[in-house]
């Protein structure tokens, strides 16, 4: 299958800050590729280069077989972009917003109008179609923005943090819409800060940090790298922490993390609830007091911690500095 | 469709969008209709009751000044809209579309012409009620309105340039107010500039706003032989100099705004 998106050695610098440091990625046609990383990791910069908004300082990239710099003009007719800010006009109605985009894709007045109505219906916005966007909820605005990206039925779609800032219900609604598009064969490049979102939508995920890909694989492969589920414990005192570490060592499927200041420990396990039950039983037998206990799946933080040795939000601060 | 045809079509699409926005946004609509009405009534009746001119009514003297004053202040809407679009990422969306890149600015400035037509018509009608009269021929009067619109169009490229350089709506608004007030008040728009003290008079005489006001007075026939004729060169040739000003602003600021737009959106 040909690659819908291909980027090689992309570099972008802003003064002393390196936003992209030899970014590489390939996305086969008809698949969903997730760029996962914290704020400032280089996700948006990558999207801006691939959507012709920004010229890379070095490297090159093609989208739908067209060079993002040399063929920028022709490429724009073949991509759809939906950004994190929902670039819709507040004073225009939903229908007017989409019609305008259709006209700017040069579909002509009649086709733009029909396409706008079609998309409004599809995105469940028919009722709000003739109301100014000002009164839309966050979820509705995002849906409208996404509809705007689909006006010309582009073969390649870029979604830059499509659900950031949405409430859980709106997020799930948007996921369903994106999943449908993918089922129709659109190639999608998606950026997100949420592992769960990448997990749900992406065929392959690249974890990005400091402007480069630090891990690549399916959601399951990435989670396996992190070590699967873990038991988290809060203990009553420091002495308990030490004896608990000794007691539970046989249960651990990886490195046990101990936070002595917070009196907390994290133990990678396999076996789910059974492992948690066993851990609590073992601790009770040793008369170690447990304040709080839980079993949880790996999060983006865990992926980051295991891949980079620092927390996701620390990266944000470093890049912002 | 060739490139020029596309640029025009895209420009019209953007202009249509902006015109819709002005119609729906109360703050913008207020700037286009309400403020001109208030200007005409306030200045005609407040200043008019204090100031008397030999050989003509103050309302007649004042209206061309109010036209120009409104054009200068409402050109801020161009810049304000641009800074807002820049901040909201609307331009990013535009730039990922296969549209003509120049269409954003031409569309914006063209919709401002529509806005200026609306506010000038409003002011002319309210002015007629308040005692303003056109004493020249209909052809001259039409030329007068066209000259005002041309200057308004050119001036909105100036505010577009400033807005794209400053990038944030708040900073732009502050600076625009700071510049537009002296521009209007250090001119002959509201008072007879020949009676200003020395240095102020020189500034007022060479202020392009004065030239435009003088040109409008001449074309609408709102002058009086009893008033001292302006001695300064730009005011003695007000109509051609006003046209020159408009062309000069266009020649300088169209390319400048276009360059700044490209720079502002490609960060």
Interface residues (C-beta under 8 A of the other chain):
Chain A: X48 X51 X52 X53 X54 X55 X73 X74 X76 X77 X79 X80 X81 X83 X85 X87 X89 X91 X92 X96 X100 X101 X103 X104 X105 X106 X132 X148
Chain B: X1 X6 X9 X10 X13 X16 X17 X20 X21 X24 X25 X88 X89 X90 X92 X93 X94 X95 X96 X97 X98 X99 X103 X265 X266 X267
